[in-house]
Amino acid sequence: MTKIEKLKIELARAREKSSEWQARVRDIEKQITDCENTEILQTVRSIAASPEELRGLLDMLRAAKEPSQAGPDHNDI
């Protein structure tokens, strides 16, 4: 067996392992997403608030976020 043949066999094995690891990475990423989604659902379901209370909370969060999105105040320069 020539050196080229040996290298081609090694390359084929490496590609096979690479495919296996890429599949494993995708599986782990899916598991993480599933766990995050489950955690979010559990948190949302655990809130004992009316839709109006939740809307008020979201409005407060949006209002608190708005000044930071506007950028620095030009009077501070």
The first five atom37 places (N, CA, C, CB, O) and aatype in JSON, in Angstrom:
{
  "aatype": [12, 16, 11, 9, 6, 11, 10, 11, 9, 6, 10, 0, 1, 0, 1, 6, 11, 15, 15, 6, 17, 5, 0, 1, 19, 1, 3, 9, 6, 11, 5, 9, 16, 3, 4, 6, 2, 16, 6, 9, 10, 5, 16, 19, 1, 15, 9, 0, 0, 15, 14, 6, 6, 10, 1, 7, 10, 10, 3, 12, 10, 1, 0, 0, 11, 6, 14, 15, 5, 0, 7, 14, 3, 8, 2, 3, 9],
  "atom_mask": [
    [1, 1, 1, 1, 1],
    [1, 1, 1, 1, 1],
    [1, 1, 1, 1, 1],
    [1, 1, 1, 1, 1],
    [1, 1, 1, 1, 1],
    [1, 1, 1, 1, 1],
    [1, 1, 1, 1, 1],
    [1, 1, 1, 1, 1],
    [1, 1, 1, 1, 1],
    [1, 1, 1, 1, 1],
    [1, 1, 1, 1, 1],
    [1, 1, 1, 1, 1],
    [1, 1, 1, 1, 1],
    [1, 1, 1, 1, 1],
    [1, 1, 1, 1, 1],
    [1, 1, 1, 1, 1],
    [1, 1, 1, 1, 1],
    [1, 1, 1, 1, 1],
    [1, 1, 1, 1, 1],
    [1, 1, 1, 1, 1],
    [1, 1, 1, 1, 1],
    [1, 1, 1, 1, 1],
    [1, 1, 1, 1, 1],
    [1, 1, 1, 1, 1],
    [1, 1, 1, 1, 1],
    [1, 1, 1, 1, 1],
    [1, 1, 1, 1, 1],
    [1, 1, 1, 1, 1],
    [1, 1, 1, 1, 1],
    [1, 1, 1, 1, 1],
    [1, 1, 1, 1, 1],
    [1, 1, 1, 1, 1],
    [1, 1, 1, 1, 1],
    [1, 1, 1, 1, 1],
    [1, 1, 1, 1, 1],
    [1, 1, 1, 1, 1],
    [1, 1, 1, 1, 1],
    [1, 1, 1, 1, 1],
    [1, 1, 1, 1, 1],
    [1, 1, 1, 1, 1],
    [1, 1, 1, 1, 1],
    [1, 1, 1, 1, 1],
    [1, 1, 1, 1, 1],
    [1, 1, 1, 1, 1],
    [1, 1, 1, 1, 1],
    [1, 1, 1, 1, 1],
    [1, 1, 1, 1, 1],
    [1, 1, 1, 1, 1],
    [1, 1, 1, 1, 1],
    [1, 1, 1, 1, 1],
    [1, 1, 1, 1, 1],
    [1, 1, 1, 1, 1],
    [1, 1, 1, 1, 1],
    [1, 1, 1, 1, 1],
    [1, 1, 1, 1, 1],
    [1, 1, 1, 0, 1],
    [1, 1, 1, 1, 1],
    [1, 1, 1, 1, 1],
    [1, 1, 1, 1, 1],
    [1, 1, 1, 1, 1],
    [1, 1, 1, 1, 1],
    [1, 1, 1, 1, 1],
    [1, 1, 1, 1, 1],
    [1, 1, 1, 1, 1],
    [1, 1, 1, 1, 1],
    [1, 1, 1, 1, 1],
    [1, 1, 1, 1, 1],
    [1, 1, 1, 1, 1],
    [1, 1, 1, 1, 1],
    [1, 1, 1, 1, 1],
    [1, 1, 1, 0, 1],
    [1, 1, 1, 1, 1],
    [1, 1, 1, 1, 1],
    [1, 1, 1, 1, 1],
    [1, 1, 1, 1, 1],
    [1, 1, 1, 1, 1],
    [1, 1, 1, 1, 1]
  ],
  "atom_positions": [
    [[0.86, -1.17, 0.0], [0.0, 0.0, 0.0], [0.91, 1.24, 0.0], [-0.98, 0.0, 1.24], [1.86, 1.33, 0.78]],
    [[0.59, 2.17, -0.87], [1.42, 3.37, -0.99], [1.03, 4.38, 0.08], [1.26, 4.01, -2.39], [0.01, 4.25, 0.75]],
    [[1.88, 5.36, 0.22], [1.63, 6.42, 1.21], [0.35, 7.17, 0.85], [2.84, 7.4, 1.28], [-0.42, 7.54, 1.74]],
    [[0.12, 7.41, -0.44], [-1.09, 8.12, -0.88], [-2.34, 7.33, -0.51], [-1.05, 8.37, -2.4], [-3.32, 7.91, -0.04]],
    [[-2.33, 6.04, -0.71], [-3.48, 5.19, -0.36], [-3.75, 5.24, 1.13], [-3.24, 3.74, -0.8], [-4.9, 5.33, 1.56]],
    [[-2.66, 5.19, 1.93], [-2.82, 5.25, 3.39], [-3.42, 6.59, 3.8], [-1.47, 5.04, 4.1], [-4.29, 6.65, 4.66]],
    [[-2.94, 7.66, 3.18], [-3.47, 8.99, 3.5], [-4.94, 9.12, 3.1], [-2.64, 10.08, 2.8], [-5.72, 9.74, 3.81]],
    [[-5.3, 8.54, 1.99], [-6.71, 8.59, 1.55], [-7.6, 7.83, 2.53], [-6.86, 8.0, 0.13], [-8.71, 8.27, 2.82]],
    [[-7.14, 6.71, 3.03], [-7.9, 5.95, 4.02], [-8.03, 6.76, 5.31], [-7.21, 4.57, 4.31], [-9.11, 6.82, 5.91]],
    [[-6.93, 7.38, 5.73], [-6.96, 8.2, 6.94], [-7.91, 9.38, 6.77], [-5.54, 8.71, 7.29], [-8.64, 9.74, 7.69]],
    [[-7.9, 9.98, 5.58], [-8.8, 11.1, 5.29], [-10.26, 10.65, 5.36], [-8.49, 11.7, 3.9], [-11.1, 11.35, 5.92]],
    [[-10.56, 9.5, 4.8], [-11.93, 8.98, 4.84], [-12.38, 8.75, 6.28], [-12.03, 7.66, 4.04], [-13.52, 9.06, 6.62]],
    [[-11.51, 8.21, 7.11], [-11.84, 7.99, 8.53], [-12.07, 9.33, 9.24], [-10.72, 7.19, 9.25], [-13.0, 9.48, 10.04]],
    [[-11.2, 10.29, 8.95], [-11.33, 11.6, 9.58], [-12.65, 12.27, 9.18], [-10.15, 12.5, 9.21], [-13.31, 12.89, 10.01]],
    [[-13.02, 12.15, 7.91], [-14.3, 12.73, 7.46], [-15.47, 12.05, 8.15], [-14.44, 12.59, 5.93], [-16.44, 12.71, 8.52]],
    [[-15.38, 10.74, 8.33], [-16.45, 10.01, 9.01], [-16.58, 10.5, 10.45], [-16.18, 8.48, 8.98], [-17.69, 10.74, 10.93]],
    [[-15.45, 10.63, 11.13], [-15.49, 11.12, 12.52], [-16.03, 12.55, 12.57], [-14.08, 11.07, 13.16], [-16.8, 12.9, 13.46]],
    [[-15.62, 13.36, 11.59], [-16.1, 14.75, 11.54], [-17.61, 14.79, 11.4], [-15.44, 15.5, 10.37], [-18.28, 15.58, 12.07]],
    [[-18.16, 13.94, 10.55], [-19.61, 13.89, 10.37], [-20.31, 13.47, 11.66], [-19.98, 12.91, 9.23], [-21.35, 14.02, 12.02]],
    [[-19.71, 12.51, 12.35], [-20.29, 12.06, 13.62], [-20.29, 13.19, 14.64], [-19.51, 10.84, 14.17], [-21.29, 13.39, 15.35]],
    [[-19.19, 13.93, 14.73], [-19.11, 15.03, 15.69], [-20.04, 16.17, 15.32], [-17.68, 15.54, 15.78], [-20.63, 16.8, 16.2]],
    [[-20.19, 16.45, 14.04], [-21.12, 17.5, 13.62], [-22.56, 17.12, 13.98], [-21.0, 17.76, 12.11], [-23.34, 17.97, 14.4]],
    [[-22.9, 15.86, 13.81], [-24.24, 15.39, 14.19], [-24.42, 15.52, 15.7], [-24.46, 13.93, 13.75], [-25.49, 15.91, 16.17]],
    [[-23.38, 15.2, 16.45], [-23.44, 15.31, 17.92], [-23.62, 16.77, 18.34], [-22.16, 14.74, 18.57], [-24.4, 17.07, 19.25]],
    [[-22.91, 17.67, 17.67], [-23.04, 19.1, 17.97], [-24.48, 19.55, 17.73], [-22.06, 19.94, 17.11], [-25.06, 20.25, 18.56]],
    [[-25.06, 19.17, 16.59], [-26.45, 19.54, 16.29], [-27.4, 18.98, 17.34], [-26.86, 19.05, 14.9], [-28.34, 19.67, 17.76]],
    [[-27.17, 17.75, 17.78], [-28.03, 17.13, 18.79], [-27.94, 17.89, 20.11], [-27.64, 15.66, 19.0], [-28.96, 18.15, 20.76]],
    [[-26.74, 18.25, 20.52], [-26.56, 18.98, 21.78], [-27.21, 20.36, 21.69], [-25.06, 19.11, 22.13], [-27.86, 20.81, 22.63]],
    [[-27.03, 21.04, 20.55], [-27.65, 22.36, 20.37], [-29.17, 22.25, 20.46], [-27.25, 22.97, 19.01], [-29.82, 23.11, 21.04]],
    [[-29.74, 21.2, 19.88], [-31.19, 20.99, 19.96], [-31.63, 20.74, 21.4], [-31.61, 19.8, 19.06], [-32.65, 21.27, 21.83]],
    [[-30.86, 19.96, 22.13], [-31.19, 19.69, 23.53], [-31.15, 20.98, 24.35], [-30.21, 18.66, 24.12], [-32.01, 21.2, 25.2]],
    [[-30.15, 21.83, 24.09], [-30.05, 23.1, 24.81], [-31.27, 23.97, 24.51], [-28.75, 23.85, 24.43], [-31.88, 24.53, 25.43]],
    [[-31.64, 24.08, 23.23], [-32.81, 24.87, 22.85], [-34.07, 24.33, 23.5], [-32.97, 24.89, 21.32], [-34.89, 25.1, 24.0]],
    [[-34.24, 23.02, 23.5], [-35.41, 22.41, 24.13], [-35.46, 22.72, 25.63], [-35.4, 20.89, 23.91], [-36.53, 23.03, 26.16]],
    [[-34.32, 22.63, 26.29], [-34.27, 22.94, 27.73], [-34.58, 24.4, 28.0], [-32.89, 22.58, 28.31], [-35.31, 24.72, 28.94]],
    [[-34.03, 25.29, 27.17], [-34.31, 26.72, 27.34], [-35.79, 27.01, 27.14], [-33.47, 27.56, 26.35], [-36.39, 27.76, 27.91]],
    [[-36.38, 26.41, 26.11], [-37.82, 26.62, 25.86], [-38.67, 26.09, 27.0], [-38.23, 25.95, 24.55], [-39.65, 26.73, 27.39]],
    [[-38.31, 24.94, 27.53], [-39.05, 24.37, 28.67], [-38.94, 25.29, 29.87], [-38.51, 22.97, 29.02], [-39.93, 25.52, 30.57]],
    [[-37.74, 25.81, 30.12], [-37.54, 26.71, 31.25], [-38.38, 27.99, 31.09], [-36.06, 27.08, 31.39], [-38.98, 28.46, 32.06]],
    [[-38.42, 28.52, 29.89], [-39.22, 29.72, 29.64], [-40.7, 29.43, 29.87], [-38.99, 30.24, 28.2], [-41.39, 30.22, 30.52]],
    [[-41.18, 28.32, 29.35], [-42.59, 27.96, 29.54], [-42.93, 27.78, 31.01], [-42.93, 26.69, 28.78], [-43.98, 28.24, 31.48]],
    [[-42.05, 27.11, 31.75], [-42.3, 26.91, 33.18], [-42.34, 28.24, 33.92], [-41.23, 26.0, 33.79], [-43.17, 28.43, 34.81]],
    [[-41.45, 29.15, 33.56], [-41.43, 30.47, 34.2], [-42.7, 31.23, 33.9], [-40.21, 31.27, 33.74], [-43.31, 31.82, 34.8]],
    [[-43.11, 31.23, 32.64], [-44.32, 31.95, 32.25], [-45.55, 31.36, 32.94], [-44.51, 31.92, 30.72], [-46.41, 32.09, 33.43]],
    [[-45.62, 30.04, 32.98], [-46.78, 29.39, 33.61], [-46.82, 29.58, 35.11], [-46.78, 27.91, 33.29], [-47.88, 29.5, 35.72]],
    [[-45.66, 29.84, 35.73], [-45.62, 29.99, 37.18], [-46.06, 31.38, 37.63], [-44.23, 29.71, 37.68], [-46.29, 31.61, 38.82]],
    [[-46.18, 32.31, 36.68], [-46.58, 33.67, 37.04], [-48.08, 33.7, 37.3], [-46.2, 34.69, 35.91], [-48.89, 33.32, 36.45]],
    [[-48.42, 34.14, 38.49], [-49.83, 34.23, 38.86], [-50.27, 35.67, 38.69], [-50.08, 33.73, 40.34], [-50.42, 36.41, 39.67]],
    [[-50.47, 36.07, 37.45], [-50.87, 37.45, 37.17], [-51.89, 37.43, 36.04], [-49.65, 38.33, 36.8], [-51.94, 36.53, 35.21]],
    [[-52.7, 38.47, 36.06], [-53.7, 38.6, 34.99], [-53.0, 39.11, 33.73], [-54.87, 39.56, 35.43], [-51.9, 39.65, 33.8]],
    [[-53.64, 38.95, 32.6], [-53.06, 39.5, 31.37], [-52.8, 41.0, 31.46], [-53.97, 39.21, 30.18], [-51.83, 41.5, 30.89]],
    [[-53.66, 41.72, 32.17], [-53.48, 43.16, 32.32], [-52.24, 43.47, 33.15], [-54.73, 43.8, 32.97], [-51.49, 44.4, 32.85]],
    [[-52.03, 42.68, 34.21], [-50.83, 42.88, 35.03], [-49.55, 42.59, 34.23], [-50.88, 41.97, 36.29], [-48.56, 43.31, 34.34]],
    [[-49.6, 41.54, 33.44], [-48.45, 41.21, 32.6], [-48.19, 42.3, 31.56], [-48.66, 39.87, 31.91], [-47.04, 42.65, 31.3]],
    [[-49.25, 42.83, 30.98], [-49.11, 43.91, 30.0], [-48.48, 45.13, 30.67], [-50.49, 44.27, 29.39], [-47.61, 45.78, 30.08]],
    [[-48.91, 45.44, 31.88], [-48.34, 46.57, 32.62], [-46.86, 46.36, 32.89], [0.0, 0.0, 0.0], [-46.06, 47.29, 32.77]],
    [[-46.49, 45.15, 33.27], [-45.09, 44.83, 33.52], [-44.26, 44.99, 32.25], [-44.95, 43.4, 34.08], [-43.18, 45.57, 32.28]],
    [[-44.77, 44.48, 31.15], [-44.06, 44.63, 29.87], [-43.92, 46.1, 29.48], [-44.79, 43.86, 28.76], [-42.88, 46.51, 28.97]],
    [[-44.96, 46.88, 29.71], [-44.9, 48.32, 29.41], [-43.83, 49.01, 30.26], [-46.28, 48.98, 29.65], [-43.1, 49.87, 29.77]],
    [[-43.73, 48.62, 31.53], [-42.7, 49.2, 32.4], [-41.31, 48.82, 31.92], [-42.9, 48.72, 33.86], [-40.4, 49.66, 31.92]],
    [[-41.13, 47.57, 31.49], [-39.83, 47.14, 30.99], [-39.46, 47.9, 29.72], [-39.84, 45.64, 30.72], [-38.31, 48.31, 29.54]],
    [[-40.43, 48.07, 28.84], [-40.17, 48.82, 27.61], [-39.79, 50.27, 27.92], [-41.4, 48.78, 26.67], [-38.86, 50.81, 27.33]],
    [[-40.51, 50.89, 28.85], [-40.24, 52.28, 29.21], [-38.85, 52.42, 29.83], [-41.31, 52.79, 30.18], [-38.15, 53.4, 29.58]],
    [[-38.46, 51.45, 30.63], [-37.13, 51.5, 31.26], [-36.03, 51.3, 30.23], [-37.01, 50.44, 32.36], [-34.91, 51.79, 30.41]],
    [[-36.33, 50.6, 29.16], [-35.33, 50.29, 28.13], [-35.16, 51.44, 27.15], [-35.73, 49.03, 27.39], [-34.08, 51.6, 26.59]],
    [[-36.17, 52.23, 26.92], [-36.15, 53.27, 25.9], [-35.02, 54.29, 26.04], [-37.45, 53.99, 25.91], [-34.37, 54.57, 25.04]],
    [[-34.74, 54.85, 27.21], [-33.66, 55.85, 27.28], [-32.3, 55.29, 26.88], [-33.58, 56.4, 28.68], [-31.51, 56.01, 26.26]],
    [[-32.01, 54.06, 27.21], [-30.72, 53.48, 26.85], [-30.6, 53.26, 25.36], [-30.51, 52.17, 27.57], [-29.49, 53.24, 24.83]],
    [[-31.71, 53.11, 24.66], [-31.67, 52.92, 23.22], [-31.5, 54.23, 22.48], [-32.92, 52.22, 22.75], [-31.03, 54.25, 21.34]],
    [[-31.87, 55.34, 23.11], [-31.81, 56.63, 22.46], [-30.36, 57.11, 22.33], [-32.62, 57.65, 23.24], [-30.09, 58.0, 21.52]],
    [[-29.44, 56.55, 23.08], [-28.05, 56.96, 23.0], [-27.75, 57.99, 24.07], [0.0, 0.0, 0.0], [-28.64, 58.38, 24.83]],
    [[-26.51, 58.45, 24.13], [-26.13, 59.4, 25.16], [-26.78, 60.76, 24.94], [-24.61, 59.54, 25.21], [-27.04, 61.16, 23.8]],
    [[-27.02, 61.47, 26.0], [-27.6, 62.79, 25.93], [-26.52, 63.76, 25.46], [-28.2, 63.23, 27.3], [-25.41, 63.74, 25.99]],
    [[-26.84, 64.59, 24.49], [-25.86, 65.52, 23.94], [-25.45, 66.6, 24.94], [-26.4, 66.17, 22.68], [-24.4, 67.22, 24.77]],
    [[-26.26, 66.84, 25.97], [-25.93, 67.84, 26.98], [-24.79, 67.36, 27.88], [-27.16, 68.17, 27.83], [-24.17, 68.17, 28.56]],
    [[-24.5, 66.05, 27.89], [-23.44, 65.51, 28.74], [-22.06, 65.7, 28.13], [-23.67, 64.05, 29.0], [-21.05, 65.44, 28.78]],
    [[-22.01, 66.16, 26.89], [-20.71, 66.27, 26.21], [-19.97, 67.5, 26.61], [-20.88, 66.26, 24.72], [-18.86, 67.74, 26.13]]
  ]
}
